[in-house]
Every structure is written in C-alpha cells, then in structure tokens.
Amino acid sequence: MDSVQMISHIEKSLNYSVYDVKWIPCTAKFVVIGSKPKGTGTIQIYQLNRGTLDLVKEVEKEKSLKCCSFGASKLRTEHLAVGDFAGRLAVYDLERPDAPVYEVAEAHEGIINALDAIGGSTVNCGAPEIVTGGRDGSVKVWDPRQPLDPVANICPASMEPRDRRDCWAVGLGDSYNPTERVVCSGYDNGDLKLVDLRNLKLRWETNVGNGICSVEFDRKDIRMNKLAVSTLEGCLHVYDMRTQHAEKGFARVLERSVGKALGANGVMYGTKSTVWTVKHLPQNRDIFMTGGGSGSVRLWLYHYPETRINTLSEGVDEGVAGTIEMLHATSLSTQPVHTFDWSPDRQGLAVCGSFDQTVRVLITTNLNLH
C-alpha cells in the first residue's frame, strides 16, 4: 500500500480531437483545446464537481488550436496563450474569451507545434514571455506587452524549405533572476538546441538520434538543474544541467524502453513507440511522468549521484548523471497519451488527453513518500 498508484478518476469523451490540456491555477478547473471535424478550433473549460466534470464555458475559434500555456499570466488573471494551425498566436482572458487581449496573426508560417511561457506567476523571474516553435523551423520569443514583433527570433541560417526542420518542442528555463533565461528547442531530426536569451547566443547543441517530441526543465524559475527530453522510438533523456563540459556538453541518463506497452502481467512488450510528453511534478522536481504512444503513462524518480561533478586530470569539470527509477506504469487508453498537466495546487491531481478524443482526470497516491 506504500507504492505509487495512478488512478483514472473521471473520463470524459469529447466530439473533437484534443491537442492540449492545462489546469487553471488556483482553481478546480482545467482548459481543453483542440480541433473540431470541420477544421475549427475549440476552447472548453471544465470544473471538477463531486466526481463529475461540468462544462463551464465553450468558445469556438476559426482555426484548429494546437498548444497553450498559462505561464505568462498572473495567477488571478487567467490569460491563456494559444497557438493554432494557421501560425497565429493569441492570448485570451478566459473571463471574456471571445476576443484576444494580445494577438500576432502571422507569428509563424504554418502550424505552431509547441508553446511555453514564463514570468507570470513567479516573483522576480523576469519579464512575461511566450516562446513558440513552428513547422517553419523557427523559434520565436514574444513579450505580450510589446505588439507584433518577437523579442527574439531563432531560425536556420537558410530559410529555404529544404533546409528547415520542424520544431516540435520548446521549453523555457534558467530564469533564476530577472535577467537570466534560456530556451530549449527540439526538432524532428533529433537536434536539441539551448539558447541563452540574455546574450542571444547558442550555448549548446547536440543530436539525440530521434525526433524530439517534448522538452521540459524540472523547474523554470531556478538555476538550470535537470532537463528531460522525450523522443520517437521510445527514448527518454534526462540531462544534468548544472555542469557543462566544453566538448562533452551535459551529462545524461538514457532510458530506451519508455515507449513499450505494459502487459497484464506487468511485462513490457512490443516495439518502441513515441514518448509524446514529459511533465515534472510541481511539488517534487525529481518525480516526472511520460506519456507513451501505446496509451501508457509512466512515473519516474530521478536519483542524484553521490557527486554531480567530476574533475578531470586537466582540471576541467564535467557533470555526472544520476539514475532514474520507474515508480509506476499503467495503460489508460489504446491511443497515445500525448498531453498531460499536473495540478499546481493539489499534489497528485492531473489531467491528460489522448487521441481517442478523451480527457481523463487522474489521481496519484503516495507521492509524498518519495
């Protein structure tokens, strides 16, 4: 009874494709965005109500919606940043969601694949900013207080279509004071890039061998600590971001079996499928989940090594990676669990979306024992 258990508490079937889910901070509500069969987008707000879900509000948009975040919003304002299939970035006040409070009609050429935001809910962590990654290969940083033009535009040296790589994942981090901040971006060819936004300089890049589906720092508003990266072919990389070696980069631990399915006997089987998402528990940065292409959800615990720094003979420091332990595995669906969000207010409460057009409210027990 001391083991971690993840339970599907409520399941809600929808009549559209779900692309992202987010808890509304300081509430028992969450938002779901997606695409209706006729190609329009939808924003729905649900509230927990004694074991059921009540639809509080629904708004239809002209284009399908792909990704969203509350990260640049103050806790009480409920401003949701949304990227759509037409390359449009908009911020909606969920109290009055019919018209955006901030909008860039052509933020990208084509779909905005990924979006992250920071600066709204944390004191002294810098300006409110939104980072977007698009099919056009560019990564752009926006300040909602400044209209139209991005404050940073990270794009390939050549913008010829043949030279562009889809940006599938973006994440902000290292915002431990008002001036420092980095953005990490992952691409369909396995490229992983880390850009220092204060100096607008590429700090590090590598290739992980498979298309990158999700990236997330364990905390955005502290000095870089760990970075989790999930990919096609069932791979999970966890980097120790405290020590960077000039040639080797950052130390990492690699898990290759994340995308396999879980049988009734508890044995992993099948080919390695996509690991769609990775999310750290807000109340414990060393616990995180992964959502797999087989409908699986796994909970992991990161164990730090005895020492995180190894000093080489020439006096140069390199990082030392820890290990990861799987705490729990379950299958929620026959379709990929591709979007997931932990509640920032209630430990163990989560919501996820899958390609079977279903959202699930999840409860995870005994997380306080780790």
N, C-alpha and C positions, 0 to 999 in steps of 0.2 A: 504493500500500500504506500510505500515511500517513493515508488518510481513515478516519473513524469508521465502523465496521460493527457492526450489531446482529444477532446470530445466535441463532436458536431452537435451543437445545442439547438440551432434553428437552421432550416434550409428553406430557401425561397426561390422558386422557379420564375424566371422572367421571360418576356417575349422579345428580347433583343440580345445582341452579343455584348457581354461585359468586357470592358477593357481596363478599368481601374477602379479601385475602392479605397476610400480614406475615411478614418474616424474624424469627426468634427471635434476639435479639442474642447475639453471641459463639459462634454455632453454625453448622453447615451445614444447619440445619433451618428450615422455614417452616410457618406455620399457614394453613389454608384454612377459611373459614366460609361457610355458605350455607343453602339451603333444599331439603329433600327433597320429592318429589312429593306426599307425604301431609301436608305442611304442618309437619313437624317441622324442627328445626334440627340442624346438624351442625358439629362441630369436628374437623378432621383435621390431624395433624402428619406431615409428610413430611421425609425426610432424603436428601440427596444421597449417592449411593453409586456411584462409578465410572461415571458416565454414565446411571444409572438413578435412580428415585425409590423409596424404601422407605417404606411406610406404617408409622409408628411407633406411632401411637395414634389412636383414633377415639372420640368421645363424642357421643351423640345428646341433643338438648335438646327441650323441649316445644314451643317456638315457633321459627319460622324466624329465623335470625340475619342481621343486615344489615351491621354495621360493627364494627371492632375496632382496638385500639392497645395497644402495649407502653409508650407514652410516660411513664406514671406509675409504671412498675415499675423497681426497681433491677435492674442488669444480671444478677445471678445468681439472681433470684427467679422470673423467667418468669411474671409476673402479667399476664394478658391481660384488658383491659377490653372488654366486648362489649355492643352494643345490639341489641335484637331487634324483631320486627314488632309485639309487643304493648306496646311502650313500656317494657320492662324493661331496666335497666342492671345488669350483673353483672361482677364481676372474678373470674377463675378462676386458680388456681395450676395450671399445666399439668402439674406433677408429680402432682397429685391433682385432676383437673378435674371430678369428679362433682358436687361441691357448691361454690358460690361462697364466696370469702373476704369478699366485700362485695357487697351487693345492694340495689337500690331497685326494688321490684316495679312501681311506677307512676311511673316517672321522667317519662314523657310520656303524653299521651292519644293512643294510636295509635303508629304506627311511629317508631322513632328512625332518621332518614335518614342522619345523619352523626355522627362522633365523633372527637375528637382528645384527646391527653393530653400532659402535660409534667411535669417535676420529678423523674423517677425516675433517669435515667442521667447527669445533668449536675450538677456540683458548683456550689453557690451560685446556683442559678437559681430558688429559691423552693419553695413547697410542692408536693407531688404533687397535681395537679388533672386532672380529666376534664371536657371540655366536650361537650355533646350538643345536637344540633339536631333538632327533630321536626316531624312533619306538623301538629302543633297550633300551629305558628308560634312556639313559644318556644325560647329558647336558655338552657341551664342549665349551671352550673359546679358540679362536685362534688369534694369532698375525701374520699378513701376512709377517712381517719382519723375522719371525722365521719359518723355514720349518718343516713340518711333525708333530711334537709333539704339543699337545694342552698346553696352559699355565695353564689351569685348567680343571679338569675332574670331574664332579659331577654325581655320579652314585649310584644306590642302593647298600646296603651292600651286598646283594646277587644278582649275575648276572644270576641266574637260570631263564630260560624263564618264569616260572610260577610266579616269584616274580617281574618281570619287569612291569612297567606301561608305556604306550605310553606317551611321552612328546609331547603335541600338540601345545604349545605356549611358547615363550621366549621373554624377554624384558630386555634391559639394562637401568640403571638409576643411580641417585645419584652421577653423575660424575661432581661435582661442583668444583673440583680442580684436579691436575694431579695424585693424589694418591687414591682418594676415587672412588668406583664404586661398584654397586650391580647388580646381575642378578636375575630376577624373572622368575620362570618357572611354567607352568600349565600342569596338567596331565589328562588322560582320566577318572580317578576315582574321579576327583574333588580336588585332592591335589594341594595346592598352596605353593610354597617354595620361600623364599627370602634369597639369599646367599651373604654375604659380601666378595667380591673378594679380597680386600686388605688383609684380615686376613684368607681367605679361610675357613669361618665359617658360619654355618647355623644360620641366625639371627632370622628367624621367619618362622613358617609353620602353615597352617590351612587346612581345607577341606570345600569347598563351596557346596558340595552335588551333583553337576553335572559336567560332563566332561567340562574342560576349553578349549575354542576354541581360545581365544585371550586375551593377556595382553598388556597394554601399560601405561607407566608413562606419565603424561601430558607434561613433558619436561625431556629429558635425561640428560642435562648438567647443572642442578641446583640441589640444595639440595632436596631430595625427598619431593614432595608436595602432589600429588594425584596419585592413581593407579586405572585404570579401568580394569575390568575383565568381559568377556562375556562367557556364557556357553550354554550347551544344555538346553532344557526346557524353553527357553525364559527369562533367568535371566541375569541381569546386576548388578554388584557390583562395587561401587566406594569407595575406601578406602582413608581416610585422613592419609597420611604417615609422618606427622610431629611429632606426639607423639605416642610412643609405650608403652603400659602398659605391665608389666611383665607377667601377666596371660591372660588379655583380648586381647592383641595384639593391632591392629589398629582399630579405629572406622570406620564404613562403613554405606553407604546408599544402600539399595537393592531395585531394581525395577524388578518386576516379569512378567510384561506384554509385554516385549520388542519384543518377537518373534511373537506376534499375527498379523494377517493380517489386513489391513485397507480397510474397505468397501467404496463404492462410497459415502455413507452418512457421512463419517468421523468417523464411529464407528468401534472399534476394535472387531474382531470376530475370531472364530476358536481356535484350540488347540495351545498351546505354542510350537513354533518351535525354532530351533537352532539360536542363535545370533552368527554369524560367525566371525565378525570382529568389532573392535572398534578403531577409529582414532581421535586424538585430532587435532583441527585446529592450524596450526603453528603460526598464528598471534594472537591467543587468546586461552590460555591453558584451559580456563573454558568452551569452546564450543567443543563438540565432536560428532561424528556420530556413529551409529551402523548399521550393515548390517544384515538383517534377512533372515531366511530360506524361507520365503514366497515372496521373492523378494522386501522386503520393506527396505527403508532407513529412519532412524530417526535422527533428530538433537536435541541435548540436551544442556542445560545450567546448570552448577553447581553453586549453591548459597551457599556461605560460611555462617556458623552460626555467631551469634554475638560474640561469643568467641570460639576459637578452642581448648581450654584446660580447663578441669575441674579438680580442685584439690580436691582429696578425703580427708576424715577426718584423715586418717593416713599420710597425707602429700604427697601422691603419685599422680602424674599427669596421666590423661587419656585423649585421644583425643575425640573430639566432631564432629560427622559427620554433613555435610550440607544436602541440598536437591537438587534434580535435577528436572528441568522443561523441558518438551518436546516442542521445538520451532516449529518443522515441521515434518511431516510424509508424505511419498509418496511411491508408489509402482512402481518400474522400470521394473520389469520382473515377469514372473511366476515362475522363478527358483531363487535359493538363490543368493544374492549378497554377495560373500564370500571374495572378495579382493577389497581394496579401498585405494586411496592415494590422499591427498591434495597436491596441488602445493605449494612448499615452497616460491615461488616468487610472486604469484598472489592470493590475498585473495579471497576465494570462488570458485576458479577453482579446479576441481577434476577429477579423472578418476576412474572407477570401472570396475570390471569383474564379470560375473555371469556364472552359469552352463549351460546357453543356448548358450554358445560359442560366447558371445557378449561382446565387451568393449564399454563403454559409457563415453563421456566427459560431465561433469556436471558443471553448473554454479549456485552458491548460492548467493542470493541477501540479502542486508540489514544486513549482519553480523556485520557491524560497529556500529549498533545501540544497541549492547549488550556487 
